[in-house]
Amino acid sequence: MFATPAFAQAAGAGGAASAVTSFLPLILIFAIMYFLLIRPQQKKMKDHKAMAEALRRGDQVLTQGGIIGKVTKVHDDGILEVEIAPGVVVKTPRHTIAQVMNKTEPAA
């Protein structure tokens, strides 16, 4: 029931080393989360931003709402005019473009 003095002294030794080893699993979990979740998501966001910035007139795009159309005009404030049918033009923000279906070739 009572701890002997020798046993009690041995338990207190090595406090600094046990603190590091107790935080090691937590540090490993954060490292794994970073490499498996955070880093790929940041890369995906960077690629989507580059794709949205590279849009130009004539590109066939798919919006996040599922509408396929052709970019007819690119405004400086981040708004695109997308023709979804002959004579039907909708305005959509640049960041709502999910995918570029067909890219126009640059003029030579």
C-alpha positions in Angstrom: 0.0 0.0 0.0 2.8 2.4 0.8 5.6 2.9 -1.8 9.1 2.3 -0.6 11.5 5.3 -0.8 13.6 3.6 -3.5 10.6 2.9 -5.7 9.3 6.5 -5.3 12.7 8.0 -6.3 13.0 5.8 -9.4 9.6 7.0 -10.7 10.6 10.7 -10.6 13.8 10.3 -12.6 13.8 10.9 -16.4 10.9 13.5 -16.4 12.3 15.4 -19.4 12.7 12.3 -21.5 9.2 11.1 -20.8 7.7 14.4 -21.7 9.2 14.3 -25.2 8.1 10.7 -25.7 4.6 11.5 -24.6 4.3 14.2 -27.2 5.9 12.1 -30.0 2.7 10.4 -31.1 0.9 13.8 -31.2 3.7 15.2 -33.4 3.6 12.2 -35.7 -0.2 12.5 -36.0 0.1 16.2 -37.1 2.9 15.3 -39.6 0.8 12.6 -41.1 -2.3 14.8 -41.3 -0.2 17.5 -43.0 1.2 15.2 -45.7 -2.0 13.3 -46.3 -4.7 16.0 -46.1 -3.5 19.6 -45.9 -0.7 19.6 -48.4 -2.7 17.9 -51.2 -5.7 20.2 -50.6 -3.4 23.3 -50.9 -2.0 21.9 -54.2 -5.5 21.4 -55.5 -6.5 24.9 -54.6 -3.4 26.3 -56.3 -4.0 24.3 -59.5 -7.7 25.5 -59.6 -6.7 29.1 -59.1 -4.1 28.8 -61.9 -6.8 27.2 -64.2 -9.3 30.0 -63.4 -6.7 32.7 -64.1 -5.8 31.2 -67.4 -9.4 31.3 -68.8 -9.9 33.3 -72.0 -12.4 33.9 -74.7 -13.4 30.8 -76.6 -12.7 28.2 -73.9 -15.4 25.6 -73.4 -16.0 25.3 -69.6 -18.0 23.4 -67.1 -19.4 25.3 -64.2 -19.9 24.0 -60.7 -23.6 24.0 -61.3 -23.1 21.6 -64.2 -23.6 24.0 -67.1 -21.4 23.6 -70.1 -20.8 26.7 -72.2 -18.3 28.8 -74.1 -16.6 31.8 -72.6 -17.5 34.9 -74.7 -16.1 37.7 -72.6 -13.7 37.9 -69.6 -14.2 41.0 -67.4 -11.3 42.4 -65.2 -13.4 42.1 -62.0 -13.5 38.2 -62.1 -16.8 37.9 -64.0 -17.1 35.7 -67.1 -19.8 35.8 -69.7 -20.6 32.2 -70.8 -22.7 31.4 -73.8 -24.7 28.2 -72.9 -26.9 28.3 -76.0 -27.1 30.4 -79.2 -28.1 33.9 -77.9 -28.2 32.9 -74.2 -25.3 34.4 -72.2 -25.0 34.1 -68.4 -22.5 35.9 -66.1 -20.7 33.7 -63.7 -17.8 34.4 -61.3 -14.4 33.1 -62.4 -13.9 30.9 -59.4 -17.1 28.9 -60.1 -15.6 27.2 -63.1 -15.0 23.6 -62.3 -13.2 22.4 -65.4 -12.0 23.6 -68.8 -13.4 21.1 -71.4 -11.8 22.5 -74.5 -9.1 25.1 -74.5 -8.7 27.5 -77.4 -5.3 27.7 -79.1 -3.5 31.0 -78.6 -3.5 33.3 -81.7 -0.3 33.1 -83.6 
